[in-house]
């Protein structure tokens, strides 16, 4: 059949949750030929994966959509779990969802799209797309409470060209209502599955870490270099942490302000010492080419508010960000993401 006579084909990433299920239904309703793909990222000891597959079969069966399950466990371990461990072990705070989007979810759907000679791939991310001339850009979701564009800062430009985000104009409540309206009864009231793909993995790694590193001794010091306490393992601490430090006899609240894996030292200080006016970024991913200083709204955590800042590009892959006002608890290993009028223009990994 000639290309212009056939239905346009879309590969849809599904997890068995209400978001991805509605994504499939909306793609079908819009007249596309949909193929659902479930990426199995780890083998669960609970029945959560099997229950998810039951829901996928139910939804795809009711919509008469072909669906496939693909084992990506080895890839997930190599790209996400190993990264997660290495990040913690080096004293950083990892951001696995951003890494997973780049190397697993978005990239793998793009590869499957090419294999099936499809036109697009779609995900249940709460984000929007826009075009500026020939460029395809990501925008923040209309519902800022559900917006997931922060976690998409690390994906490749060429992948976004083919991406569809059907839920970008909706709230979670509207998603559930629309799913119910379209007859997706098995998932319309299902609890949110955000980060569920990683929870069991983290629990396993925490138990292994507590056994393997129980003999390691770290030191907790104040910012003047005074020894305060011993710590069992540095990877149990994160920047900004206040509770569970095991430091007594102090008159003011103390927070973790830095973690040095080389010297096995955790430095704690006051809230003021936790504040940062600027950060430096590495491995910056640009969606718009920027070589001169510019103003933007930035986020340093997915659930945080946008704040004004000046972005100073230092090379193709490095930048300095100067906040309008000091920000608390900025951690190496996390991301700083830039928006201009809700358009995602880039982001990078905080290194200092």
C-alpha positions in Angstrom: 0.0 0.0 0.0 1.3 3.5 -0.8 2.5 5.3 2.3 0.0 8.1 1.9 -2.9 5.6 1.8 -2.0 3.6 4.9 -2.9 4.6 8.5 0.0 6.3 10.3 1.5 3.9 12.8 2.3 4.7 16.4 4.3 2.6 18.9 2.9 3.3 22.4 4.9 2.5 25.6 2.6 0.8 28.2 3.0 -0.1 31.8 -0.5 -1.2 32.8 -1.3 2.1 34.5 -4.0 4.5 33.7 -1.7 7.1 32.0 -0.2 4.8 29.4 -3.6 2.9 28.9 -5.4 6.1 28.1 -2.5 7.0 25.8 -3.2 3.9 23.7 -7.0 4.7 23.6 -6.4 8.3 22.5 -4.0 7.2 19.8 -6.6 4.7 18.5 -9.4 7.3 18.8 -7.3 9.8 16.7 -7.3 7.2 13.9 -3.7 5.9 14.2 -2.7 2.3 13.9 -1.4 1.6 17.5 1.0 -1.1 18.7 1.6 -1.3 22.4 5.0 -2.2 23.8 5.6 -3.1 27.5 9.3 -2.9 28.6 10.1 -5.4 31.3 12.9 -3.7 33.3 13.3 -6.1 36.2 11.9 -9.4 37.5 9.7 -8.6 40.5 9.5 -10.9 43.5 5.9 -9.7 44.0 3.0 -10.1 41.6 3.0 -6.5 40.5 4.5 -7.2 37.1 2.0 -10.0 36.4 -0.9 -7.8 37.5 0.3 -5.0 35.2 0.5 -7.5 32.2 -3.1 -8.6 33.0 -4.2 -5.0 32.7 -2.2 -4.4 29.5 -3.9 -7.5 28.0 -7.3 -6.3 29.1 -6.9 -2.8 27.7 -5.3 -3.8 24.5 -7.9 -6.5 24.0 -10.7 -4.1 24.4 -9.1 -1.7 21.9 -8.1 -4.5 19.5 -4.5 -3.3 19.6 -1.5 -5.7 19.2 0.8 -5.7 22.3 4.2 -7.0 23.0 6.4 -7.5 26.1 10.1 -6.9 25.7 12.7 -7.9 28.2 15.1 -5.0 28.8 16.3 -6.2 32.2 20.0 -6.3 31.1 19.9 -2.9 29.5 18.1 -1.4 32.6 20.7 -2.8 34.9 23.6 -1.6 32.7 22.2 1.9 32.1 20.2 2.7 35.2 20.9 0.4 38.2 24.6 0.5 37.8 24.5 4.3 37.3 22.4 4.6 40.4 24.9 2.6 42.5 27.9 4.4 41.1 26.3 7.8 41.7 25.6 7.1 45.4 29.0 5.5 45.9 30.7 8.7 44.6 28.7 10.9 47.0 26.2 12.2 44.4 22.4 12.1 44.5 21.2 10.2 41.5 18.3 11.0 39.2 17.4 7.6 37.7 14.2 8.7 35.9 16.1 11.1 33.6 18.7 8.4 32.8 16.0 5.9 32.2 14.1 8.2 29.8 17.2 8.8 27.7 18.6 5.2 27.6 15.5 3.0 28.0 12.0 4.5 27.6 12.4 7.1 24.9 15.4 5.6 23.1 14.0 2.0 23.1 10.6 3.2 21.8 12.4 5.1 19.0 14.3 1.9 18.1 11.1 -0.2 18.1 9.4 2.5 16.0 12.1 2.1 13.4 11.8 -1.7 13.5 8.1 -1.6 12.8 8.5 1.2 10.2 6.1 3.3 12.3 5.7 7.1 12.1 5.7 8.0 15.8 6.0 6.7 19.3 3.9 7.9 22.2 4.3 7.8 26.0 2.1 8.7 29.0 4.4 11.5 30.1 2.6 14.7 31.2 4.4 17.0 28.7 3.6 18.9 25.5 5.3 19.4 22.2 5.6 22.5 20.1 7.4 23.5 16.8 9.6 26.5 16.1 10.3 26.3 12.4 11.8 22.9 11.7 12.6 22.3 15.4 10.5 20.0 17.6 10.6 21.2 21.2 9.2 20.0 24.5 6.9 22.2 26.6 5.8 21.9 30.2 2.4 20.2 30.7 -0.6 22.4 31.1 -1.1 21.0 34.6 2.1 22.1 36.4 1.3 19.8 39.3 1.7 16.7 37.0 4.4 18.1 34.6 7.1 15.6 33.8 9.1 17.6 31.3 11.9 18.0 33.9 12.7 14.3 33.5 12.9 14.7 29.7 15.7 17.2 29.6 18.3 14.5 28.9 16.6 12.9 25.8 18.0 13.4 22.3 16.7 15.9 19.8 16.2 13.4 17.0 14.0 11.3 19.3 11.7 14.1 20.2 10.9 14.7 16.5 8.9 11.5 16.5 7.5 11.7 20.0 3.8 12.2 21.0 2.5 13.1 24.4 -1.3 12.7 24.4 -1.7 13.6 28.0 0.0 17.0 28.0 -3.2 19.0 28.1 -4.8 17.0 30.9 -4.8 16.8 34.7 -4.7 13.4 36.5 -8.3 13.7 37.4 -9.2 14.3 33.7 -7.1 11.3 32.7 -9.0 9.1 35.1 -12.4 10.5 34.0 -11.5 10.1 30.3 -10.3 6.5 30.9 -13.6 5.6 32.6 -15.5 7.3 29.7 -13.7 5.2 27.2 -14.4 2.0 29.1 -10.9 1.3 30.6 -12.5 0.1 33.8 -9.6 -2.1 34.8 -7.2 0.9 35.2 -9.3 4.1 35.6 -9.1 3.9 39.4 -5.7 2.4 39.6 -3.2 4.0 42.0 -0.4 6.1 40.4 2.6 4.0 39.4 5.1 6.8 39.4 8.6 5.5 40.0 7.2 2.0 40.8 9.6 0.5 38.3 12.5 1.4 40.6 11.1 1.0 44.1 11.7 -2.7 44.5 15.1 -2.4 43.0 16.1 0.4 45.5 14.8 -1.7 48.4 17.0 -4.6 47.2 20.1 -2.4 46.8 19.6 -0.8 50.2 19.6 -4.2 51.9 22.7 -5.3 50.0 24.4 -2.0 50.7 23.7 -2.3 54.4 25.3 -5.8 54.5 28.2 -5.2 52.1 29.3 -1.9 53.7 28.5 -2.5 57.4 32.3 -2.6 58.1 33.0 0.8 56.3 33.5 3.7 58.7 32.8 7.2 57.6 33.3 10.4 59.6 30.8 13.2 60.1 32.6 16.5 60.4 31.4 20.1 60.7 32.4 22.8 58.1 35.4 23.8 60.3 36.8 20.2 60.2 35.8 19.2 63.7 34.9 15.5 64.1 31.4 15.0 65.3 30.5 11.4 64.9 31.0 8.1 63.0 28.7 7.0 60.2 28.2 3.5 58.9 28.0 4.3 55.2 28.0 7.5 53.2 25.6 6.3 50.6 22.8 6.4 53.2 23.0 10.2 53.3 21.9 12.9 50.8 22.5 16.6 50.5 20.1 18.6 52.7 19.3 15.7 55.0 18.6 16.7 58.6 17.2 13.7 60.3 19.1 10.5 61.2 22.5 12.1 61.3 23.3 10.7 64.8 24.9 14.0 65.9 24.0 15.2 69.3 24.9 18.1 71.6 24.4 20.9 69.0 22.4 24.1 69.5 21.2 24.6 66.0 19.8 22.2 63.3 22.5 20.6 61.1 22.2 19.5 57.5 24.3 17.4 55.2 26.1 20.0 53.0 28.7 17.8 51.2 29.7 14.1 50.8 33.3 13.2 50.0 33.5 9.5 49.0 37.3 9.7 48.6 38.0 10.7 52.2 34.7 9.0 53.4 33.6 12.3 55.0 30.2 13.7 55.5 30.2 17.5 56.2 27.3 19.0 58.0 26.5 22.6 58.6 23.7 25.1 59.2 20.9 25.9 56.9 22.8 29.0 55.7 25.7 26.8 54.7 23.3 24.7 52.6 22.3 27.7 50.4 23.8 28.1 46.9 23.8 31.1 44.7 25.2 29.4 41.6 25.9 25.9 40.2 28.1 24.5 37.5 26.7 21.9 35.0 28.3 19.3 32.9 26.9 17.1 30.0 24.4 19.9 29.2 21.8 18.8 26.6 20.5 21.7 24.5 17.3 21.7 22.6 18.0 25.2 21.3 21.5 26.2 20.3 22.7 28.7 22.9 26.2 30.3 22.9 25.4 33.6 24.7 24.2 34.3 28.3 20.4 34.3 28.6 17.7 34.4 31.2 15.5 31.5 32.0 13.3 29.8 34.6 15.1 26.8 36.1 14.2 23.9 38.2 16.7 21.8 40.3 14.2 19.3 41.5 11.1 17.9 39.7 8.6 18.9 42.4 10.2 22.3 43.1 9.1 25.6 41.8 10.6 27.3 38.8 12.9 30.2 39.7 14.6 32.9 37.8 18.3 32.5 36.8 21.0 33.6 34.4 22.4 30.8 32.2 26.1 31.2 31.1 27.1 28.7 28.4 30.8 27.8 29.0 31.1 25.3 26.1 28.9 23.0 24.1 28.4 20.7 27.1 29.1 22.9 30.2 27.3 25.9 31.7 27.1 28.0 34.8 23.7 28.9 36.4 23.4 32.0 38.7 20.1 32.0 40.6 18.2 35.2 41.3 18.1 34.1 44.9 19.9 31.4 46.9 18.6 27.9 46.6 18.7 25.3 49.4 20.0 21.8 49.2 21.4 21.7 45.6 23.1 18.3 45.2 25.7 17.1 42.8 24.3 14.4 40.5 20.9 16.1 40.3 19.8 18.2 37.3 19.2 21.8 36.6 16.7 22.3 33.8 16.0 25.5 31.8 12.7 26.8 30.5 11.8 29.9 28.5 8.1 30.6 28.4 7.4 26.9 29.3 9.6 25.6 26.5 12.4 23.2 27.6 15.5 24.7 26.1 18.1 22.5 27.9 19.4 21.1 31.1 22.5 19.6 32.6 24.0 17.6 35.5 25.1 19.5 38.6 28.7 18.9 39.3 29.5 21.7 41.7 
